[in-house]
Amino acid sequence: MKEKIFKIYPLSITLVALILWFIGLLGVEGLKFFTFLYVALFFFGAYASSFLLRGIFLNNEDAILKRTMFILTGGFLVGFLISLVFVLPIEIENTLKVVVAAILVAVGVAAIISLLFRGSKKWDQGDNEKPGYKNYRERLAEEEKTKTVENNENE
């Protein structure tokens, strides 16, 4: 059920934004300001928050999927911030500088979130904690020992 919520939430937000945009195109007085940029803003915001929450609430065993969710959050956050720059009613002298700054902010936020909520073990960390684990040198010494025993038996 939790997985369905993460899929339905951004789709329903996007659908509501599309309906509001359509109503604005029909000429309803209160929604004429609602352009396609607002739809993009809602789309990117909904998916960024959905991937962020999915990444936070994933089990700790699935580190690759968790990291992927945070990378997707960063990507959608970049889209959200770029849409926000163009939706804002203020005049911006150098839009390119603001867009680049927004991208850098989104990448920084995604990196911090990824570090804070990673919470999983490294992929090779679990083996050496198992009982009876032998490192490379111990296994090599054991193999040499068995080879010498076999050679002595064959002679």
C-alpha positions in Angstrom: 0.0 0.0 0.0 2.9 2.4 0.8 4.4 1.9 -2.7 1.0 2.9 -4.3 0.8 6.1 -2.2 4.2 7.1 -3.5 3.0 6.5 -7.1 -0.5 8.0 -6.8 0.6 11.2 -4.9 2.7 12.8 -7.7 0.3 11.7 -10.4 -2.7 13.2 -8.6 -0.9 16.5 -8.0 0.1 16.7 -11.7 -3.5 15.9 -12.7 -4.9 18.6 -10.5 -2.3 21.1 -12.0 -3.3 20.0 -15.5 -7.0 20.5 -14.7 -6.3 24.0 -13.3 -4.3 24.9 -16.4 -7.1 23.7 -18.6 -9.6 25.7 -16.7 -7.3 28.7 -17.0 -7.2 28.2 -20.8 -11.0 28.3 -20.9 -10.8 31.8 -19.6 -12.1 31.5 -16.0 -11.2 34.8 -14.4 -9.4 33.6 -11.3 -7.2 31.1 -13.1 -5.9 33.0 -16.1 -2.5 33.3 -14.5 -2.1 29.5 -14.3 0.2 28.7 -17.2 2.0 25.6 -18.2 5.0 26.7 -16.1 2.8 26.2 -13.0 2.0 22.6 -14.2 5.8 22.0 -14.6 6.4 23.5 -11.1 3.8 21.2 -9.5 5.0 18.2 -11.5 8.7 18.6 -10.5 7.8 19.5 -6.9 5.5 16.5 -6.5 7.9 14.0 -7.9 10.9 15.5 -6.0 9.0 15.1 -2.7 7.8 11.6 -3.6 11.3 10.4 -4.4 12.6 12.0 -1.3 10.1 10.3 0.9 10.6 7.0 -0.8 14.3 7.3 -0.2 13.9 8.2 3.4 11.4 5.4 4.2 13.1 2.6 2.2 14.7 -0.3 4.1 18.3 0.1 5.0 19.3 -3.1 3.1 18.7 -1.6 -0.3 21.5 1.0 -0.5 21.6 1.3 -4.3 17.9 1.9 -4.6 18.0 4.4 -1.8 20.9 6.3 -3.5 18.9 6.2 -6.8 15.9 7.8 -5.1 18.1 10.6 -3.8 19.6 11.2 -7.2 16.2 11.3 -8.7 15.1 13.8 -6.0 18.0 16.0 -7.0 17.1 15.9 -10.6 13.5 16.7 -10.0 14.5 19.4 -7.5 16.6 21.0 -10.3 13.5 21.1 -12.5 11.4 22.5 -9.7 13.9 25.3 -9.0 14.2 26.2 -12.7 10.4 26.3 -13.0 10.2 28.4 -9.9 12.7 30.9 -11.4 10.5 31.3 -14.5 7.2 31.4 -12.5 8.2 34.1 -10.1 6.7 37.4 -11.0 9.9 39.4 -10.5 12.2 40.6 -13.2 15.6 38.9 -13.1 18.4 40.6 -14.9 20.5 37.6 -15.6 18.3 34.5 -15.6 21.1 32.2 -16.5 23.0 33.0 -13.3 19.9 32.3 -11.3 19.3 29.0 -13.0 22.9 27.9 -12.5 22.6 28.9 -8.8 19.3 27.0 -8.5 20.9 23.9 -10.0 23.9 24.1 -7.6 21.5 24.5 -4.7 19.5 21.5 -5.7 22.6 19.3 -6.2 23.9 20.4 -2.8 20.6 19.7 -1.1 20.4 16.2 -2.8 24.0 15.4 -1.7 23.3 16.4 1.9 20.1 14.4 2.0 21.8 11.4 0.5 24.5 11.5 3.2 22.1 12.0 6.0 19.6 9.3 5.2 21.8 6.7 3.5 22.0 4.6 6.7 23.1 1.4 5.1 26.2 -0.8 5.3 28.7 -0.9 2.6 28.3 -3.9 0.3 31.4 -5.6 1.4 31.2 -4.8 5.1 29.0 -7.7 6.1 31.2 -10.7 5.1 34.0 -10.0 7.6 31.6 -9.8 10.5 30.3 -13.3 9.9 31.6 -16.0 12.3 34.3 -18.1 10.8 35.3 -15.5 8.2 38.9 -15.8 7.0 40.7 -13.1 5.1 42.8 -13.7 2.0 46.0 -14.6 3.7 44.3 -17.1 6.0 42.5 -18.8 3.0 45.8 -18.9 1.0 47.6 -20.5 3.9 44.8 -23.1 4.3 45.0 -23.9 0.5 48.8 -24.4 0.7 48.3 -26.6 3.7 45.7 -28.8 1.9 48.0 -29.0 -1.2 50.9 -30.2 0.9 48.7 -32.8 2.7 47.4 -34.0 -0.7 51.0 -34.1 -2.1 52.1 -36.1 0.9 49.2 -38.6 0.5 49.9 -39.0 -3.3 53.6 -39.9 -2.7 
